[in-house]
Structure formats: C-alpha cells, structure tokens
Amino acid sequence: MTQYSYSRVDLWEKCPYHYKLRYIDRLIELPRLDADSPLILGHALHKGIESGETTMEHDYYDSFPTVTNEQVNEMTKLQILLPKVQAELSAFDGCEFKHEYPIMTKDFIGFADLIMTAPDGTSTVIDFKYSNHADNYMDSGQLHLYKYYLEQQGYNVKHMAYIFIPKTGIRQKKDEDLFHFRQRLVETVSKQEVKLVPIDYDEMRVIEFQNAIKNIEQATEFPKNPSGKCFSCIPRFAPNYLNATQNEKGEILMQLPKNERRQKKVDLMPDVWLYADSYVGKTTFWDQFDDVLMINTDGNTDNITSPVFPLKDVVTKEGRMTKRTFAWESFLETVKSFEVGNPEGYKTIVIDLMEDVRDDCRNYIMNKFGWEHESDGSYGKGWSMVTKEFDNAIKRLKAVGL
C-alpha cells in the first residue's frame, strides 16, 4: 500500500500534473542551490534547534559547493534568529523533546518537527515555518494529520502550534558596501520576533486528506495547475528535471520512454568532465582521439591537430550599424546542426572551456533583457533563466549521442 504524506496530497490538490511528474513518472528534480533556498535554510534551522549553532552552520554551509557572501548573509540571519527560537522553547522546560520524529503507518508518512511530552504524559506537536505569511498555513491540514496518526501510535496530543520564524528579504544597495549592508541586516533581523501560534484540532482535515487519497488513486487525468497555486507551473520557479528537456516556459519537450526493460550494454561514448590546472595538457589529451571537434573558447589550440570551432562573439559593421552575434548564439547553432545531422562524421565533441561557455550563456541572457547582473531580474528569475537556458542546451547536445 502506498504511504501518503501531507506534502504529497497537497501537491495533488494544487497541481495534478506536477504530482504526475514527481510521483508517477518519477522525474528527478535537480536541487536548487540558491543561498536562500527554503529547503536548505529550514533543514539547517531544524539542526540548530536540535543540536546548536555549530551544527546549524555546518549543515547549511555543507549544502553548497562553494560559500559566497550570499550564504554568509543568510547564515547571519539564522545566527540571530536561532536564540529567539530557543528562548520561545525555554517555556517548555521539563518536557521531553523529540526532534524530526518519524510518523509512519501503513498508509501515512510524516516527520514532526518537534514533539514535546510533559511529565503528565500529554504532548504538544510543533511545526516550524520560516515565513512571514502565517495566514498561508493556518488552513493547512499538516498538524491535524500529525495529531491523528500520532494518537494511533499511543501519543496523547493535547496541543498543536506553529512557530513562525520571520524572513528578511532586504538586499545590498548599489551604493552600499558589504560592511554597512551587514550592519543594516543585523539591525533589521534583531528587531524581528519569533511567534508561537496555537491551533485547534479539526477532524475534517483528516477526512479531507483521506478523501483526496481516494481521488488520487482513481484519477485518470492530470490537469495542470487548476488551483492556480502551483509555483512549479510558473516558469521561473519550475523544477529543472535531470531526465527531461524543457523550454523556457518550463514545459517538458522530451517524451518519456516506455516502461520496459532494456538490454545491458557497454557505453562506448561516455560523457567525461576533465578538470585540472591551466596548461597541464587537457586539450592535448583530447586531441589524441579520432574524429574530434574542438569547440574552443580560449584560443589555446596551437598545439593540437583536431578541427577547431572557435567560440566567440562576432562583431560586424553594416553601414553605420554595428551588429554583434553572441558566442552563445553560435553555440546554439552548433548544437542545432548536430541535431539535424553529422555530415563530417565526428565521434567526439570537446567543449574547451566549459566555464567560458556558461559565461557566454550568462552574457547572452543579460544582454537579451538589458540586465547588468542576473539579480536584476525579478525574484530568482535571472538566475533561473541562465540555468535553464544553459542546462537545456547541454542536454540537447548530450542527446545527439556523441
């Protein structure tokens, strides 16, 4: 029997189409590594509440391949907010605390952020929300389900509550240095208050959850975003799927394969990432292979014999007008040419250097929208558009099969 979580059913009610992609087609969503990722921040904050500030810092910073000023800014907020949460919980001294407690039955799965059991055997279930929008959660069925299923496991749940931890979205001004921005950030966050908001149990939330499960199991159609509340159906928030090619609207272009077994075989054309210091022989290493096309960005090709496609911006004059063809546009044309055929018989494509091609993509997108930086786009839009544009082009090139 399928175990349903609150988030699984909530996704169904917001968008059956997105539910189908995640739980039926099982497409793999690539994680977002934004500094203010709610998932990463929330997990780190939970660790801090359970085990202290040092654990919180390690959990947060270890979630990223590199740490920048953006991550330090977010950690500064958490370091100020954590003692405020701990002070709120100090009122429950004498209770037994259980953090991230798994609730599992044959048909339900969930994880309670915190269960506090008093000496008299009664329990309080707490859910932490890192949000400024308390009203969005007051109608949620999550805590009601936790109480219902915990009582099946022997708990005597008398109280339920949210602890709302405020978010701060202020940004560094163009004329503000980092030191003064962080001063302003600390002052702003220090004034904010953590709020504990109790809620009353409503059995109807459990009944609605169970009825929704029946609807899911009987469903034959999966309409897209009927509630209008599915952020994943908004292009700039749409998930980036590892095993699907999408357009700039977040729509999936690639057809899924049939659910049938394939024969095992050796991959004779693997995709390889080669990383090393400059001028140690990466390009000449690839030059040893047959039928190689070098897509080159740095001009360091004097010591190789393979054909080279130089990737760079091309500027031409047409009368008084200056026309620029961006390197990224040339790269897309190259990808397109391989999609429709390979008349020269190439077997291997070498992109040298990969980080330059990514930067070419970035420059193209910023020019297209008149931005000086990705952050000039509305919330998350600039970063998302560059990432999606780049990833989709690389997926298209990989799909060629060379």
Helices and strands as residue ranges (DSSP letters): H 6-14, H 16-19, I 20-24, H 38-51, H 53-61, H 69-89, G 90-92, E 96-104, E 109-117, E 122-130, H 135-138, H 142-152, E 156-165, H 178-190, E 195-199, H 203-218, G 231-233, G 235-237, H 282-287, E 292-296, E 308-310, E 314-318, E 321-325, H 327-340, E 348-352, H 354-369, G 374-376, H 381-399
